Each structure stands twice: as structure tokens, then as C-alpha cells.
Amino acid sequence: MFLHRVSGAVSLAALRRRSGFTLVELLVAVVLIEIGLLALVAGGASLVRQTTTTRARLAAINAAGNRLQLLGATACIATSGTNGPAAGLIERWSATLQSNGTRELRDSVTFVAMGSTHSIVLRTRLTC
């Protein structure tokens, strides 16, 4: 490409005909790509946190459901108990007799997920 010189300076028309990107355009493009990549990383981290919490919650619900099934299969008596922190779960359960010939089964499971403590409680009533 030839540049036309007008009295020792490059003419404006010749500068406009040059192809390519300016430094400012390249910097803006790099910043926009970086912002997009950071948003993707942040979204991935959020997804990992939610998945971890959901898995811990599912383990707690399964533990409570299993305990209620065991309590429902036993004799119709009042009982209660607790399990220590096995696999990060602390479980408290009870079976109380009601005056109408039923028993109320209750299981509370406390678990830690992503640094915060959560609890779930399952209850049901069964006839004696």
C-alpha cells in the first residue's frame, strides 16, 4: 500500500484507507472477552456450590426417610434417640404415642454444606 504524502505529512485520506484495528479497539475487545470469561467462571463456581448443597440435602433426606421407615417397622412404643456426626449428619429422632391410637414419628437431620448449617425435619403419623 502506498501512502500519499502531502507536504511531508501523511494525508488523511490515506490513513482512512488503511485496514486493521487500532490499539484502542484491540484493548476494548480484550476487556470484553475477559469480562465474558470471568462471568463464565463465576457461573461455574455458583453451580458447584449449589450442587454440593443439593447433594448434602439429599443425603440428609435419605437418612431421615430411612429412619422413619425403621421406626415405622418397629413395635408401637415411644422411643427417641440420636446419631452422632456420621458423614457430617447429626440425626435426632422420636416416636411418640398419641391419644387417638396413632404414633407420630419425627426425624430431624442437621448437616453442614459450604460452611453453613442446614436442617431438615420429616414427620409422619402411623396407626398402632
N, CA, C and O atoms as a GROMACS GRO file, in nm:
protein
  512
    1MET      N    1   0.084  -0.116   0.000
    1MET     CA    2   0.000   0.000   0.000
    1MET      C    3   0.090   0.123   0.000
    1MET      O    4   0.190   0.130   0.071
    2PHE      N    5   0.051   0.214  -0.077
    2PHE     CA    6   0.128   0.337  -0.088
    2PHE      C    7   0.056   0.448  -0.016
    2PHE      O    8  -0.066   0.463  -0.025
    3LEU      N    9   0.132   0.526   0.057
    3LEU     CA   10   0.077   0.642   0.126
    3LEU      C   11   0.110   0.767   0.046
    3LEU      O   12   0.224   0.785   0.002
    4HIS      N   13   0.016   0.849   0.028
    4HIS     CA   14   0.038   0.974  -0.042
    4HIS      C   15   0.082   1.079   0.059
    4HIS      O   16   0.018   1.099   0.162
    5ARG      N   17   0.189   1.145   0.030
    5ARG     CA   18   0.240   1.248   0.119
    5ARG      C   19   0.204   1.384   0.063
    5ARG      O   20   0.227   1.416  -0.053
    6VAL      N   21   0.146   1.460   0.150
    6VAL     CA   22   0.115   1.598   0.114
    6VAL      C   23   0.202   1.687   0.200
    6VAL      O   24   0.184   1.695   0.321
    7SER      N   25   0.294   1.751   0.140
    7SER     CA   26   0.391   1.841   0.206
    7SER      C   27   0.454   1.774   0.329
    7SER      O   28   0.460   1.833   0.436
    8GLY      N   29   0.502   1.652   0.312
    8GLY     CA   30   0.577   1.584   0.416
    8GLY      C   31   0.493   1.511   0.519
    8GLY      O   32   0.550   1.442   0.603
    9ALA      N   33   0.362   1.521   0.517
    9ALA     CA   34   0.274   1.453   0.613
    9ALA      C   35   0.188   1.354   0.539
    9ALA      O   36   0.162   1.369   0.420
   10VAL      N   37   0.142   1.252   0.610
   10VAL     CA   38   0.055   1.152   0.551
   10VAL      C   39  -0.084   1.214   0.539
   10VAL      O   40  -0.134   1.273   0.635
   11SER      N   41  -0.146   1.199   0.423
   11SER     CA   42  -0.278   1.259   0.405
   11SER      C   43  -0.383   1.182   0.485
   11SER      O   44  -0.368   1.063   0.511
   12LEU      N   45  -0.490   1.251   0.522
   12LEU     CA   46  -0.599   1.192   0.597
   12LEU      C   47  -0.668   1.084   0.517
   12LEU      O   48  -0.710   0.983   0.574
   13ALA      N   49  -0.681   1.101   0.391
   13ALA     CA   50  -0.745   1.001   0.305
   13ALA      C   51  -0.664   0.872   0.303
   13ALA      O   52  -0.722   0.763   0.301
   14ALA      N   53  -0.534   0.883   0.304
   14ALA     CA   54  -0.450   0.764   0.304
   14ALA      C   55  -0.462   0.690   0.437
   14ALA      O   56  -0.461   0.567   0.439
   15LEU      N   57  -0.474   0.763   0.548
   15LEU     CA   58  -0.491   0.698   0.678
   15LEU      C   59  -0.624   0.625   0.687
   15LEU      O   60  -0.632   0.518   0.748
   16ARG      N   61  -0.726   0.680   0.627
   16ARG     CA   62  -0.858   0.617   0.633
   16ARG      C   63  -0.862   0.491   0.550
   16ARG      O   64  -0.942   0.402   0.579
   17ARG      N   65  -0.782   0.481   0.449
   17ARG     CA   66  -0.783   0.363   0.364
   17ARG      C   67  -0.706   0.246   0.425
   17ARG      O   68  -0.716   0.134   0.375
   18ARG      N   69  -0.630   0.268   0.529
   18ARG     CA   70  -0.553   0.159   0.589
   18ARG      C   71  -0.648   0.060   0.655
   18ARG      O   72  -0.746   0.100   0.718
   19SER      N   73  -0.620  -0.067   0.640
   19SER     CA   74  -0.704  -0.170   0.705
   19SER      C   75  -0.637  -0.213   0.835
   19SER      O   76  -0.518  -0.192   0.855
   20GLY      N   77  -0.718  -0.273   0.924
   20GLY     CA   78  -0.665  -0.320   1.052
   20GLY      C   79  -0.739  -0.256   1.168
   20GLY      O   80  -0.835  -0.181   1.150
   21PHE      N   81  -0.692  -0.288   1.287
   21PHE     CA   82  -0.757  -0.240   1.408
   21PHE      C   83  -0.664  -0.143   1.479
   21PHE      O   84  -0.542  -0.154   1.470
   22THR      N   85  -0.723  -0.051   1.549
   22THR     CA   86  -0.642   0.041   1.629
   22THR      C   87  -0.615  -0.024   1.764
   22THR      O   88  -0.678  -0.123   1.801
   23LEU      N   89  -0.522   0.032   1.835
   23LEU     CA   90  -0.487  -0.022   1.967
   23LEU      C   91  -0.605  -0.012   2.063
   23LEU      O   92  -0.627  -0.103   2.143
   24VAL      N   93  -0.680   0.095   2.055
   24VAL     CA   94  -0.796   0.112   2.142
   24VAL      C   95  -0.900   0.004   2.113
   24VAL      O   96  -0.958  -0.052   2.206
   25GLU      N   97  -0.924  -0.025   1.988
   25GLU     CA   98  -1.021  -0.129   1.952
   25GLU      C   99  -0.977  -0.266   2.003
   25GLU      O  100  -1.060  -0.344   2.050
   26LEU      N  101  -0.850  -0.295   1.995
   26LEU     CA  102  -0.799  -0.422   2.046
   26LEU      C  103  -0.812  -0.430   2.198
   26LEU      O  104  -0.850  -0.534   2.251
   27LEU      N  105  -0.783  -0.322   2.267
   27LEU     CA  106  -0.796  -0.322   2.413
   27LEU      C  107  -0.941  -0.340   2.456
   27LEU      O  108  -0.969  -0.412   2.551
   28VAL      N  109  -1.033  -0.275   2.388
   28VAL     CA  110  -1.175  -0.291   2.420
   28VAL      C  111  -1.218  -0.435   2.396
   28VAL      O  112  -1.292  -0.491   2.477
   29ALA      N  113  -1.173  -0.496   2.287
   29ALA     CA  114  -1.208  -0.635   2.258
   29ALA      C  115  -1.154  -0.729   2.365
   29ALA      O  116  -1.223  -0.821   2.408
   30VAL      N  117  -1.030  -0.707   2.408
   30VAL     CA  118  -0.970  -0.792   2.512
   30VAL      C  119  -1.045  -0.778   2.643
   30VAL      O  120  -1.069  -0.877   2.710
   31VAL      N  121  -1.083  -0.657   2.680
   31VAL     CA  122  -1.157  -0.634   2.805
   31VAL      C  123  -1.294  -0.703   2.798
   31VAL      O  124  -1.336  -0.764   2.896
   32LEU      N  125  -1.362  -0.693   2.686
   32LEU     CA  126  -1.493  -0.758   2.674
   32LEU      C  127  -1.481  -0.910   2.681
   32LEU      O  128  -1.565  -0.975   2.744
   33ILE      N  129  -1.382  -0.966   2.619
   33ILE     CA  130  -1.361  -1.112   2.627
   33ILE      C  131  -1.328  -1.153   2.770
   33ILE      O  132  -1.377  -1.255   2.818
   34GLU      N  133  -1.246  -1.074   2.837
   34GLU     CA  134  -1.211  -1.105   2.977
   34GLU      C  135  -1.334  -1.101   3.066
   34GLU      O  136  -1.350  -1.188   3.152
   35ILE      N  137  -1.420  -1.002   3.048
   35ILE     CA  138  -1.542  -0.994   3.129
   35ILE      C  139  -1.630  -1.115   3.104
   35ILE      O  140  -1.688  -1.170   3.198
   36GLY      N  141  -1.641  -1.157   2.980
   36GLY     CA  142  -1.721  -1.276   2.949
   36GLY      C  143  -1.664  -1.402   3.012
   36GLY      O  144  -1.740  -1.484   3.064
   37LEU      N  145  -1.533  -1.418   3.009
   37LEU     CA  146  -1.471  -1.536   3.070
   37LEU      C  147  -1.487  -1.535   3.222
   37LEU      O  148  -1.512  -1.640   3.282
   38LEU      N  149  -1.474  -1.419   3.284
   38LEU     CA  150  -1.494  -1.411   3.428
   38LEU      C  151  -1.638  -1.444   3.467
   38LEU      O  152  -1.662  -1.506   3.570
   39ALA      N  153  -1.733  -1.404   3.384
   39ALA     CA  154  -1.873  -1.437   3.411
   39ALA      C  155  -1.894  -1.588   3.401
   39ALA      O  156  -1.968  -1.646   3.481
   40LEU      N  157  -1.830  -1.652   3.305
   40LEU     CA  158  -1.841  -1.799   3.293
   40LEU      C  159  -1.782  -1.870   3.414
   40LEU      O  160  -1.840  -1.966   3.463
   41VAL      N  161  -1.668  -1.824   3.461
   41VAL     CA  162  -1.605  -1.885   3.578
   41VAL      C  163  -1.692  -1.866   3.702
   41VAL      O  164  -1.709  -1.959   3.781
   42ALA      N  165  -1.747  -1.747   3.719
   42ALA     CA  166  -1.834  -1.721   3.835
   42ALA      C  167  -1.959  -1.809   3.829
   42ALA      O  168  -2.003  -1.860   3.931
   43GLY      N  169  -2.016  -1.825   3.710
   43GLY     CA  170  -2.133  -1.912   3.695
   43GLY      C  171  -2.100  -2.057   3.727
   43GLY      O  172  -2.180  -2.127   3.789
   44GLY      N  173  -1.983  -2.103   3.685
   44GLY     CA  174  -1.941  -2.239   3.717
   44GLY      C  175  -1.921  -2.260   3.866
   44GLY      O  176  -1.958  -2.365   3.919
   45ALA      N  177  -1.862  -2.162   3.933
   45ALA     CA  178  -1.842  -2.173   4.079
   45ALA      C  179  -1.975  -2.176   4.152
   45ALA      O  180  -1.991  -2.251   4.248
   46SER      N  181  -2.069  -2.096   4.107
   46SER     CA  182  -2.202  -2.095   4.169
   46SER      C  183  -2.270  -2.231   4.150
   46SER      O  184  -2.336  -2.281   4.241
   47LEU      N  185  -2.255  -2.288   4.033
   47LEU     CA  186  -2.314  -2.419   4.005
   47LEU      C  187  -2.254  -2.527   4.094
   47LEU      O  188  -2.326  -2.615   4.142
   48VAL      N  189  -2.124  -2.522   4.117
   48VAL     CA  190  -2.059  -2.620   4.205
   48VAL      C  191  -2.111  -2.606   4.348
   48VAL      O  192  -2.136  -2.706   4.414
   49ARG      N  193  -2.128  -2.481   4.396
   49ARG     CA  194  -2.180  -2.461   4.532
   49ARG      C  195  -2.322  -2.516   4.546
   49ARG      O  196  -2.354  -2.581   4.645
   50GLN      N  197  -2.406  -2.489   4.447
   50GLN     CA  198  -2.543  -2.537   4.453
   50GLN      C  199  -2.548  -2.689   4.446
   50GLN      O  200  -2.630  -2.751   4.514
   51THR      N  201  -2.463  -2.750   4.365
   51THR     CA  202  -2.460  -2.896   4.355
   51THR      C  203  -2.416  -2.959   4.486
   51THR      O  204  -2.472  -3.060   4.528
   52THR      N  205  -2.316  -2.900   4.550
   52THR     CA  206  -2.267  -2.952   4.678
   52THR      C  207  -2.376  -2.945   4.785
   52THR      O  208  -2.397  -3.041   4.859
   53THR      N  209  -2.446  -2.833   4.792
   53THR     CA  210  -2.553  -2.817   4.890
   53THR      C  211  -2.668  -2.914   4.861
   53THR      O  212  -2.725  -2.971   4.954
   54THR      N  213  -2.701  -2.932   4.736
   54THR     CA  214  -2.810  -3.024   4.699
   54THR      C  215  -2.774  -3.168   4.734
   54THR      O  216  -2.860  -3.243   4.781
   55ARG      N  217  -2.650  -3.207   4.711
   55ARG     CA  218  -2.609  -3.344   4.747
   55ARG      C  219  -2.616  -3.366   4.897
   55ARG      O  220  -2.661  -3.472   4.942
   56ALA      N  221  -2.572  -3.268   4.976
   56ALA     CA  222  -2.578  -3.282   5.122
   56ALA      C  223  -2.724  -3.287   5.168
   56ALA      O  224  -2.758  -3.365   5.257
   57ARG      N  225  -2.810  -3.205   5.109
   57ARG     CA  226  -2.952  -3.206   5.145
   57ARG      C  227  -3.015  -3.341   5.110
   57ARG      O  228  -3.096  -3.393   5.187
   58LEU      N  229  -2.980  -3.396   4.995
   58LEU     CA  230  -3.034  -3.526   4.954
   58LEU      C  231  -2.989  -3.637   5.049
   58LEU      O  232  -3.067  -3.726   5.082
   59ALA      N  233  -2.863  -3.632   5.093
   59ALA     CA  234  -2.815  -3.731   5.190
   59ALA      C  235  -2.892  -3.720   5.321
   59ALA      O  236  -2.926  -3.822   5.382
   60ALA      N  237  -2.921  -3.598   5.365
   60ALA     CA  238  -2.997  -3.578   5.489
   60ALA      C  239  -3.140  -3.629   5.473
   60ALA      O  240  -3.192  -3.693   5.565
   61ILE      N  241  -3.203  -3.602   5.360
   61ILE     CA  242  -3.341  -3.650   5.338
   61ILE      C  243  -3.344  -3.802   5.332
   61ILE      O  244  -3.436  -3.864   5.385
   62ASN      N  245  -3.245  -3.862   5.268
   62ASN     CA  246  -3.240  -4.010   5.263
   62ASN      C  247  -3.221  -4.069   5.402
   62ASN      O  248  -3.285  -4.168   5.436
   63ALA      N  249  -3.134  -4.008   5.484
   63ALA     CA  250  -3.112  -4.058   5.620
   63ALA      C  251  -3.240  -4.048   5.703
   63ALA      O  252  -3.275  -4.141   5.775
   64ALA      N  253  -3.310  -3.935   5.692
   64ALA     CA  254  -3.434  -3.917   5.768
   64ALA      C  255  -3.542  -4.013   5.719
   64ALA      O  256  -3.615  -4.071   5.800
   65GLY      N  257  -3.553  -4.031   5.589
   65GLY     CA  258  -3.652  -4.124   5.534
   65GLY      C  259  -3.626  -4.268   5.578
   65GLY      O  260  -3.720  -4.341   5.611
   66ASN      N  261  -3.500  -4.308   5.577
   66ASN     CA  262  -3.465  -4.443   5.622
   66ASN      C  263  -3.498  -4.463   5.770
   66ASN      O  264  -3.547  -4.568   5.810
   67ARG      N  265  -3.471  -4.359   5.850
   67ARG     CA  266  -3.501  -4.370   5.993
   67ARG      C  267  -3.651  -4.384   6.016
   67ARG      O  268  -3.694  -4.465   6.098
   68LEU      N  269  -3.733  -4.305   5.945
   68LEU     CA  270  -3.877  -4.314   5.961
   68LEU      C  271  -3.928  -4.451   5.919
   68LEU      O  272  -4.021  -4.504   5.980
   69GLN      N  273  -3.870  -4.509   5.815
   69GLN     CA  274  -3.910  -4.645   5.776
   69GLN      C  275  -3.876  -4.746   5.884
   69GLN      O  276  -3.955  -4.835   5.913
   70LEU      N  277  -3.757  -4.733   5.944
   70LEU     CA  278  -3.719  -4.824   6.053
   70LEU      C  279  -3.811  -4.807   6.173
   70LEU      O  280  -3.853  -4.906   6.233
   71LEU      N  281  -3.842  -4.682   6.209
   71LEU     CA  282  -3.931  -4.659   6.323
   71LEU      C  283  -4.072  -4.710   6.294
   71LEU      O  284  -4.138  -4.761   6.384
   72GLY      N  285  -4.117  -4.697   6.171
   72GLY     CA  286  -4.249  -4.746   6.134
   72GLY      C  287  -4.260  -4.897   6.137
   72GLY      O  288  -4.368  -4.952   6.155
   73ALA      N  289  -4.148  -4.966   6.119
   73ALA     CA  290  -4.148  -5.112   6.118
   73ALA      C  291  -4.133  -5.172   6.258
   73ALA      O  292  -4.145  -5.293   6.274
   74THR      N  293  -4.108  -5.090   6.359
   74THR     CA  294  -4.088  -5.142   6.494
   74THR      C  295  -4.222  -5.145   6.569
   74THR      O  296  -4.326  -5.103   6.518
   75ALA      N  297  -4.216  -5.197   6.690
   75ALA     CA  298  -4.336  -5.206   6.773
   75ALA      C  299  -4.387  -5.066   6.807
   75ALA      O  300  -4.313  -4.968   6.800
   76CYS      N  301  -4.513  -5.059   6.844
   76CYS     CA  302  -4.579  -4.931   6.871
   76CYS      C  303  -4.545  -4.885   7.012
   76CYS      O  304  -4.627  -4.897   7.103
   77ILE      N  305  -4.424  -4.832   7.029
   77ILE     CA  306  -4.379  -4.783   7.159
   77ILE      C  307  -4.319  -4.644   7.140
   77ILE      O  308  -4.280  -4.606   7.030
   78ALA      N  309  -4.312  -4.570   7.249
   78ALA     CA  310  -4.248  -4.439   7.245
   78ALA      C  311  -4.098  -4.458   7.258
   78ALA      O  312  -4.052  -4.531   7.345
   79THR      N  313  -4.024  -4.393   7.172
   79THR     CA  314  -3.878  -4.405   7.174
   79THR      C  315  -3.817  -4.278   7.116
   79THR      O  316  -3.884  -4.201   7.047
   80SER      N  317  -3.692  -4.258   7.146
   80SER     CA  318  -3.620  -4.146   7.086
   80SER      C  319  -3.471  -4.178   7.087
   80SER      O  320  -3.427  -4.269   7.158
   81GLY      N  321  -3.395  -4.105   7.009
   81GLY     CA  322  -3.252  -4.129   7.004
   81GLY      C  323  -3.182  -4.027   6.917
   81GLY      O  324  -3.244  -3.936   6.860
   82THR      N  325  -3.053  -4.044   6.909
   82THR     CA  326  -2.971  -3.953   6.828
   82THR      C  327  -2.854  -4.030   6.770
   82THR      O  328  -2.805  -4.126   6.830
   83ASN      N  329  -2.810  -3.987   6.656
   83ASN     CA  330  -2.689  -4.042   6.593
   83ASN      C  331  -2.587  -3.930   6.584
   83ASN      O  332  -2.620  -3.815   6.556
   84GLY      N  333  -2.462  -3.968   6.610
   84GLY     CA  334  -2.355  -3.870   6.605
   84GLY      C  335  -2.323  -3.825   6.464
   84GLY      O  336  -2.390  -3.865   6.368
   85PRO      N  337  -2.223  -3.744   6.451
   85PRO     CA  338  -2.189  -3.687   6.321
   85PRO      C  339  -2.124  -3.789   6.227
   85PRO      O  340  -2.003  -3.784   6.202
   86ALA      N  341  -2.204  -3.880   6.176
   86ALA     CA  342  -2.155  -3.975   6.077
   86ALA      C  343  -2.176  -3.912   5.940
   86ALA      O  344  -2.287  -3.873   5.905
   87ALA      N  345  -2.070  -3.901   5.864
   87ALA     CA  346  -2.075  -3.843   5.730
   87ALA      C  347  -2.127  -3.699   5.732
   87ALA      O  348  -2.189  -3.654   5.636
   88GLY      N  349  -2.101  -3.629   5.841
   88GLY     CA  350  -2.142  -3.489   5.850
   88GLY      C  351  -2.287  -3.467   5.885
   88GLY      O  352  -2.335  -3.354   5.877
   89LEU      N  353  -2.359  -3.572   5.925
   89LEU     CA  354  -2.501  -3.561   5.958
   89LEU      C  355  -2.521  -3.585   6.107
   89LEU      O  356  -2.464  -3.678   6.163
   90ILE      N  357  -2.601  -3.501   6.171
   90ILE     CA  358  -2.642  -3.524   6.310
   90ILE      C  359  -2.792  -3.545   6.307
   90ILE      O  360  -2.868  -3.460   6.260
   91GLU      N  361  -2.834  -3.661   6.357
   91GLU     CA  362  -2.974  -3.703   6.345
   91GLU      C  363  -3.037  -3.719   6.482
   91GLU      O  364  -2.978  -3.778   6.572
   92ARG      N  365  -3.158  -3.665   6.498
   92ARG     CA  366  -3.237  -3.683   6.621
   92ARG      C  367  -3.375  -3.733   6.580
   92ARG      O  368  -3.440  -3.674   6.494
   93TRP      N  369  -3.420  -3.842   6.642
   93TRP     CA  370  -3.550  -3.897   6.606
   93TRP      C  371  -3.632  -3.927   6.729
   93TRP      O  372  -3.579  -3.941   6.839
   94SER      N  373  -3.762  -3.938   6.707
   94SER     CA  374  -3.851  -3.974   6.817
   94SER      C  375  -3.978  -4.037   6.762
   94SER      O  376  -4.019  -4.010   6.649
   95ALA      N  377  -4.037  -4.124   6.843
   95ALA     CA  378  -4.168  -4.182   6.814
   95ALA      C  379  -4.251  -4.160   6.940
   95ALA      O  380  -4.218  -4.212   7.047
   96THR      N  381  -4.357  -4.085   6.928
   96THR     CA  382  -4.442  -4.055   7.043
   96THR      C  383  -4.581  -4.111   7.019
   96THR      O  384  -4.633  -4.104   6.908
   97LEU      N  385  -4.642  -4.166   7.124
   97LEU     CA  386  -4.776  -4.223   7.115
   97LEU      C  387  -4.879  -4.113   7.132
   97LEU      O  388  -4.867  -4.028   7.221
   98GLN      N  389  -4.979  -4.115   7.048
   98GLN     CA  390  -5.087  -4.016   7.053
   98GLN      C  391  -5.209  -4.080   7.119
   98GLN      O  392  -5.220  -4.202   7.126
   99SER      N  393  -5.299  -3.999   7.167
   99SER     CA  394  -5.417  -4.049   7.239
   99SER      C  395  -5.518  -4.116   7.146
   99SER      O  396  -5.603  -4.190   7.193
  100ASN      N  397  -5.512  -4.091   7.018
  100ASN     CA  398  -5.610  -4.148   6.925
  100ASN      C  399  -5.564  -4.280   6.862
  100ASN      O  400  -5.617  -4.321   6.759
  101GLY      N  401  -5.467  -4.346   6.922
  101GLY     CA  402  -5.422  -4.476   6.872
  101GLY      C  403  -5.320  -4.466   6.759
  101GLY      O  404  -5.300  -4.562   6.685
  102THR      N  405  -5.260  -4.353   6.745
  102THR     CA  406  -5.156  -4.337   6.643
  102THR      C  407  -5.025  -4.300   6.711
  102THR      O  408  -5.021  -4.271   6.831
  103ARG      N  409  -4.921  -4.303   6.636
  103ARG     CA  410  -4.792  -4.255   6.685
  103ARG      C  411  -4.734  -4.159   6.584
  103ARG      O  412  -4.748  -4.176   6.463
  104GLU      N  413  -4.668  -4.057   6.636
  104GLU     CA  414  -4.605  -3.958   6.549
  104GLU      C  415  -4.456  -3.988   6.544
  104GLU      O  416  -4.388  -3.996   6.647
  105LEU      N  417  -4.406  -4.005   6.422
  105LEU     CA  418  -4.263  -4.030   6.401
  105LEU      C  419  -4.202  -3.900   6.349
  105LEU      O  420  -4.256  -3.835   6.259
  106ARG      N  421  -4.089  -3.863   6.408
  106ARG     CA  422  -4.023  -3.738   6.370
  106ARG      C  423  -3.873  -3.762   6.361
  106ARG      O  424  -3.815  -3.826   6.448
  107ASP      N  425  -3.812  -3.709   6.256
  107ASP     CA  426  -3.667  -3.719   6.242
  107ASP      C  427  -3.613  -3.585   6.195
  107ASP      O  428  -3.660  -3.529   6.096
  108SER      N  429  -3.516  -3.534   6.266
  108SER     CA  430  -3.451  -3.408   6.233
  108SER      C  431  -3.305  -3.437   6.200
  108SER      O  432  -3.235  -3.502   6.278
  109VAL      N  433  -3.259  -3.389   6.086
  109VAL     CA  434  -3.120  -3.410   6.045
  109VAL      C  435  -3.057  -3.273   6.022
  109VAL      O  436  -3.110  -3.190   5.949
  110THR      N  437  -2.942  -3.253   6.086
  110THR     CA  438  -2.865  -3.130   6.069
  110THR      C  439  -2.739  -3.163   5.992
  110THR      O  440  -2.672  -3.262   6.021
  111PHE      N  441  -2.706  -3.080   5.894
  111PHE     CA  442  -2.587  -3.105   5.812
  111PHE      C  443  -2.522  -2.972   5.778
  111PHE      O  444  -2.585  -2.866   5.783
  112VAL      N  445  -2.394  -2.979   5.744
  112VAL     CA  446  -2.317  -2.860   5.705
  112VAL      C  447  -2.286  -2.871   5.556
  112VAL      O  448  -2.236  -2.973   5.510
  113ALA      N  449  -2.318  -2.765   5.483
  113ALA     CA  450  -2.287  -2.760   5.340
  113ALA      C  451  -2.232  -2.622   5.308
  113ALA      O  452  -2.295  -2.521   5.337
  114MET      N  453  -2.116  -2.619   5.249
  114MET     CA  454  -2.050  -2.495   5.208
  114MET      C  455  -2.034  -2.397   5.324
  114MET      O  456  -2.050  -2.276   5.308
  115GLY      N  457  -2.003  -2.451   5.441
  115GLY     CA  458  -1.974  -2.368   5.557
  115GLY      C  459  -2.094  -2.321   5.637
  115GLY      O  460  -2.077  -2.256   5.740
  116SER      N  461  -2.214  -2.353   5.593
  116SER     CA  462  -2.332  -2.312   5.671
  116SER      C  463  -2.412  -2.435   5.713
  116SER      O  464  -2.412  -2.537   5.644
  117THR      N  465  -2.478  -2.424   5.827
  117THR     CA  466  -2.554  -2.535   5.884
  117THR      C  467  -2.699  -2.530   5.836
  117THR      O  468  -2.763  -2.424   5.837
  118HIS      N  469  -2.749  -2.645   5.794
  118HIS     CA  470  -2.886  -2.658   5.746
  118HIS      C  471  -2.955  -2.770   5.824
  118HIS      O  472  -2.888  -2.859   5.876
  119SER      N  473  -3.086  -2.767   5.831
  119SER     CA  474  -3.164  -2.872   5.898
  119SER      C  475  -3.285  -2.907   5.815
  119SER      O  476  -3.345  -2.822   5.749
  120ILE      N  477  -3.320  -3.033   5.820
  120ILE     CA  478  -3.446  -3.079   5.761
  120ILE      C  479  -3.519  -3.160   5.867
  120ILE      O  480  -3.457  -3.224   5.951
  121VAL      N  481  -3.651  -3.157   5.862
  121VAL     CA  482  -3.733  -3.233   5.956
  121VAL      C  483  -3.839  -3.307   5.875
  121VAL      O  484  -3.910  -3.247   5.794
  122LEU      N  485  -3.849  -3.439   5.898
  122LEU     CA  486  -3.954  -3.520   5.838
  122LEU      C  487  -4.044  -3.572   5.948
  122LEU      O  488  -3.995  -3.616   6.052
  123ARG      N  489  -4.175  -3.568   5.927
  123ARG     CA  490  -4.272  -3.617   6.025
  123ARG      C  491  -4.377  -3.700   5.952
  123ARG      O  492  -4.411  -3.675   5.836
  124THR      N  493  -4.427  -3.797   6.024
  124THR     CA  494  -4.540  -3.875   5.973
  124THR      C  495  -4.616  -3.933   6.091
  124THR      O  496  -4.564  -3.939   6.202
  125ARG      N  497  -4.740  -3.975   6.066
  125ARG     CA  498  -4.821  -4.042   6.169
  125ARG      C  499  -4.864  -4.177   6.115
  125ARG      O  500  -4.902  -4.191   5.999
  126LEU      N  501  -4.855  -4.276   6.204
  126LEU     CA  502  -4.893  -4.413   6.169
  126LEU      C  503  -4.989  -4.465   6.274
  126LEU      O  504  -4.984  -4.425   6.391
  127THR      N  505  -5.077  -4.554   6.232
  127THR     CA  506  -5.166  -4.618   6.330
  127THR      C  507  -5.091  -4.728   6.401
  127THR      O  508  -5.002  -4.792   6.344
  128CYS      N  509  -5.128  -4.750   6.525
  128CYS     CA  510  -5.065  -4.857   6.604
  128CYS      C  511  -5.132  -4.990   6.576
  128CYS      O  512  -5.093  -5.092   6.633
   0.00000   0.00000   0.00000
